[in-house]
Amino acid sequence: MLWRNSLKRFFLILILIISNNIFSILEIEIIKGSDNLSKIAFVPFAVNEGLELSQGENLAKLIESNMLLFGEFENLDKAEMLAFPSLEEDFFYRDWKIQGVDFSVIGKINSVNILGNLNISYTLFNINRRIKVLEGEIIGSENNIDGIAKIISNRIYEKITGLKGIFDTKLAYVINSDSDTYQMCISDIDGKNERILFTSKSPIMSPDWSPDRKKIAYVSFENGIAEIFIQDLKTGERDSIQALGMTNSAPVWSPNGKSLALVVSFSGNPDIFLYSIASKSLSRLTNHYAIDTEPSWSPDSKKIIFTSDRSGSPQLYEINTSSKRQKRLTRDGTYNARGRYFPDGKSIFFVHGNNGNFQIATKKLSSRFIQTLTSTSLDESPTISPNGNVIIYATKKGSKGYLGGITLNGKSRFSLPVKNGSVREPAWSPLVNK
């Protein structure tokens, strides 16, 4: 019952952790790229008269950096390119075929007006099929070239893989600096534009994004107990939803943003409740003498997965939010916790423990088979990309906490360390437009 005792203590004091200082930045480091990668040539964009050549080179480089972010593709170095076309009529497939290129991206930047707006055209060619597969235009400010690059990257990624691009998504996480300061942070998925939302000498944990990406719910111990706050990302305003003065934890937004599933502990016994954002009212979902915690919604809002030790060890269960009918989802292993649904609702991912190792695993709801994804031994808090292709999780190396990542096919692995301290509790934002 070690897990039960430690979890009870969790509701009184935090066993969490994270780190970084105000100047730190998450930076993805590829550990192992996929085998047999598709090679993409990102040709420097041509520029109209009055613009700098470096602007076209910079845009192509930003798109290239995005596409290489998770180790799923490889690039053709600019120095190896035989030609630098910007128009379809100047593009010859043979120039790229002989260099083993699978896709080529070309484009041009035109200035629109004195306000600094740019008209950017781009084209993607499939070299093996010898056809143009994507073309488009974007008008935007030259001050937002990084945002423009993310939009183009998303479209290219979706055309090549069939999956939604995620380069304009964000990551929330908690950092614990060497000075024992906790920071609730968000950044772009590539680590850029880091922003500190809240700083405290007391632990912070369990961040979760609202579906519209405008708010984040999280737990803070600043007042001596586990208390849930909702913070507006635009205004910075924080609202406490401390329910009935009891210990609260593990908030997760419903897919429609109208309620939170959360854990409320009455007399030391945690259960799952639903909290209405509009009426600020609570309704009980589970009522069991065991510990019920770590809820997470199904994509259709009809079910919630949660962790319970009612069988004698932490296992995953699912409850129908209408009928309240419950069923056990995991039976293999002595520890299965922190379950989350895949975006398609057909599979789950979670922390799987056996023989003292805690690793990220997946399981189809229609099967009993558990597939372990990671090879580290102290993994926790997994979060999945909105397109269902990448999982980021917290892990440790020695005493230092960092974020690890893996593509679902297991072929690409990466890490997101911080310069100082430790980082934990990652939460991936939804897409801007689903």
C-alpha positions, -999 to +999 in steps of 0.1 A: +000+000+000+030+023-005+013+040-034-018+046-013+001+061+016+022+084-007-008+095-026-026+104+006+004+126+016+002+141-019-032+157-009-015+174+020+019+183+006+033+181-029+058+156-042+065+175-073+093+193-089+106+213-117+132+238-126+146+266-146+152+303-141+136+333-158+160+331-187+159+294-193+144+279-225+134+244-235+154+232-265+146+200-283+176+177-287+172+148-311+184+115-295+174+091-323+159+100-356+137+077-376+152+052-400+148+057-438+138+093-434+122+113-462+146+139-474+133+174-480+151+203-498+141+237-484+152+261-511+159+296-499+128+317-509+134+343-536+126+379-526+112+409-545+131+440-551+135+461-520+138+431-497+169+415-483+181+381-496+185+371-459+147+373-454+141+345-480+169+324-465+156+330-430+120+319-439+132+287-455+154+280-425+125+285-401+104+261-421+132+236-422+138+238-385+101+231-378+100+201-401+131+186-385+119+194-350+110+158-340+135+139-360+109+127-386+126+141-417+161+149-430+172+179-451+193+185-481+220+210-471+219+243-490+256+238-501+246+206-519+217+221-539+222+222-577+196+249-583+176+275-564+143+278-583+115+300-570+089+294-597+074+262-610+086+268-645+122+269-633+118+237-613+134+205-627+128+172-609+161+157-621+181+182-601+166+168-569+161+131-579+199+125-583+204+138-548+179+114-532+154+141-524+118+131-518+102+165-515+113+201-524+099+234-510+103+266-530+088+300-527+090+338-530+085+368-507+069+399-521+063+432-502+027+443-502+027+478-488+046+503-467+032+488-435+056+459-438+031+433-449+045+405-470+029+382-496+045+348-495+039+321-521+051+286-516+051+253-535+057+217-524+069+191-550+068+153-547+100+143-565+093+106-568+058+111-582+071+141-603+041+163-593+032+195-575+013+185-544+008+218-526+008+255-533-005+285-514-001+321-504+000+339-471-001+376-464+014+387-430+036+411-412+074+408-416+074+411-378+056+377-376+078+357-399+081+329-373+043+326-372+041+326-410+067+298-411+047+278-386+016+280-408+035+270-439+052+242-420+018+229-407+004+227-443+035+210-456+036+185-428-001+176-433+003+171-470+033+148-465+021+128-435-017+131-436-016+144-400-024+179-388+007+201-383+015+210-347+042+236-350+020+265-337+010+245-306+023+254-272+035+235-241+028+243-205+052+230-178+064+236-143+100+245-135+117+242-101+148+263-100+179+256-079+167+283-055+135+262-048+113+286-068+084+271-087+073+286-120+042+279-141+054+284-177+043+282-213+062+283-245+060+274-282+065+237-288+100+245-300+109+262-267+107+298-281+087+326-266+088+312-231+065+330-207+062+327-169+026+328-157+031+324-120+060+321-096+058+306-061+079+293-033+054+265-029+048+236-054+028+240-085+015+211-105-011+195-130-015+223-156-042+217-182-053+239-212-088+251-219-100+239-253-098+275-267-062+279-253-072+310-235-069+297-199-049+272-179-060+253-148-034+241-123-028+232-087-009+255-063+001+250-027+007+287-021-019+288+007-007+256+024-032+232+008-038+218-027-059+245-044-070+247-081-066+280-100-078+290-134-055+316-150-065+338-180-035+339-203-043+373-218-050+392-185-030+371-161-060+371-138-062+340-115-094+326-100-095+300-072-121+273-075-114+258-041-144+235-036-161+234-002-128+243+014-115+208+008-082+196-008-085+197-046-063+185-073-058+171-109-081+195-129-088+186-165-110+206-189-139+190-207-136+191-245-164+218-247-148+239-220-179+240-198-166+220-169-136+205-151-132+170-139-112+172-107-104+154-075-119+165-041-107+148-009-133+145+019-117+134+051-086+122+032-106+101+007-102+114-028-130+110-054-137+123-089-161+153-092-173+175-121-172+213-116-194+235-137-176+267-148-209+286-153-227+277-121-196+270-100-213+238-087-199+204-079-214+170-088-199+137-076-188+111-102-172+084-081-179+074-045-155+047-033-135+041-002-104+037-024-083+065-039-098+078-072-076+103-089-061+116-122-092+120-143-091+126-180-119+131-205-126+111-237-127+132-268-165+129-270-169+140-233-190+108-226-164+090-205-136+097-181-105+076-174-091+077-139-066+060-116-078+040-086-062+015-061-095-003-054-080-035-067-050-032-043-027-015-068-030+016-090-049+006-121-069+025-148-107+026-148-133+042-171-166+058-161-195+068-182-203+104-172-241+099-177-248+064-164-218+063-140-211+028-151-175+019-145-151-007-158-114-016-153-091-010-183-057-024-172-048-057-155-012-063-166+015-048-144+016-037-108+012+000-116-009+017-144-017+054-138-020+089-153-041+076-182-051+098-211-070+091-243-056+094-278-073+121-299-093+095-317-106+080-285-097+044-295-065+040-274-050+053-242-015+061-231-003+060-195+025+053-170+031+016-168+051+002-138+067-032-135+098-044-115+105-009-103+106+007-137+080+033-147+076+038-185+052+053-209+029+028-226-001+026-249-031+003-251-060+000-275-093+000-257-103-030-277-073-050-266-056-061-234-021-058-249+001-031-235+029-016-256+058+001-238+072+031-257+101+044-235+132+028-222+139+051-193+128+040-158+113+071-140+088+084-165+056+103-155+030+129-167+027+120-204+009+144-227+001+139-264+003+161-294-031+172-308-025+151-339-018+120-318+017+114-332+041+126-305+041+120-267+061+143-243+066+131-207+086+140-176+116+118-166+148+121-146+185+117-151+202+115-117+185+142-097+177+164-127+142+163-142+138+169-179+112+163-206+115+134-230+096+128-262+089+100-286+069+096-318+042+069-317+060+046-340+090+047-316+115+056-343+122+091-332+132+101-296+142+135-283+146+154-250+137+189-239+162+198-211+164+231-193+196+250-185+191+252-148+170+231-124+144+205-133+112+206-154+080+185-149+043+183-156+042+190-194+008+197-209+004+200-247-021+227-259-049+220-283-047+231-320-055+267-327-083+256-351-094+220-348 
